[in-house]
Each structure stands twice: as C-alpha cells, then as structure tokens.
Amino acid sequence: MKTVTDPSTASTAALLGKPIDGLTAAERWKNAGVWVAIELYTPQSMPLRQIAAAGASAEECLAELSGRGLDPTRFEFVPLGQPYQP
C-alpha cells in the first residue's frame, strides 16, 4: 500500500503549468498531500485549470503567487489526493 507523500519533501516545481486533471497516477501518488493553486473559473476568464503554484501548505502557494505578482484571491487552493484508494 502506498502512503501520502510528505509535502515538505515533494518536488513541486515539476507540477507547475500542468493541468490538474491531466496528472498521471504516478504523479498523483508522488505528490499526494501537496497543496496546489488553480485559477478560479469565471465566465469572463475561463482558465485552463493548470497548476499555478504548489507547496506543502496553502500558505506556501499563496506566498508563491504573491511573489510572482499574481492575485491570490483569483485562485482556489486544494490538496492533491491519491489517484484512487487501494
């Protein structure tokens, strides 16, 4: 049985720019528990649901977005789950 990755040790840089729904099972297993930021959908913006930030917590994602000059209020923060429950 696989376990959830410790988010503090996961390599999150590889997740940036990837569509959250396009992650492979292996990527989900490797990064389970990592928090990601995804731009909120609005009829005006219609974002592509790509991962804009990733980290061990929502606060890390918020700091990463702010550091890049992005408005964190336009994003949702969710932890990546396992691809399935064994």
N, C-alpha and C positions, 0 to 999 in steps of 0.2 A: 504494500500500500504506500502510495506517495503521500508526502506531507506538504503543508503550506510552506513556501519559501519565507525565510526571514527577510522582510522587505528592506532592512538596512544593508543586506549583503547582495541583493539582486542588482544586476546591471540594467539600469533603466534607460540608458541612452539609446539602446537598440529599439526601444518601443516608440520613440518619438517619431511622429509622422505616419505611423501605421494605422490603418483603420481598425478600430476596436473589434468589429465583427469579422475581420479577416485574420485575426491571430490564429496560429495553428494550435493544436492541442499541446504540442511540446512547449510553445511559447507561453501558453496559459499555465501549464504545470510549473515551468521555470519561474514565472512571475506571479503566481497566486499569492494574494495578500498585498501586492504592491498597489498603491493608490495612483489613479490616473485622472487627468483633467481632460474633459471633452467639451468642445464648444456647444452651448445650448442651441437647440433648433428654434428658429423663428421663421415665419413665412418670408420675412424680408431677407434673411441671411442664408438659410438652407445650407449649413456647413456639411462637410463630408464625413463627420464622425471620426475624425482622426485624433490620435492621442497627441495632445499639445504639451503635456507635462507629465512626469511620473516621479514618484518618490515613496518614501517609507510612510508618509502621512499626507493628509490633505493640506496641512500647513506647509509642507515642503513643496507641494505642487503650486500652492498659492504664491509662495516666495519665488519660485522659478518663473511663473507667469509674470509677476510684477517686475522681476529683474529684466525681463525681455520687453518690458513696456506694454504688456497686454493687460486688459481689464479683467481681473479675476471674477467679477460679477457676471461675466458672459459665459462662464464655464460651470459644468457640474463636476463633482469630484466623487469618484466611485472606486472601491477596491476591486481589483481583478479577482475573479473567482476561478476555481478549478474548472476544467473543461467538462467534467462530469464527476459524479460521486461513485467510487468503486463499490 
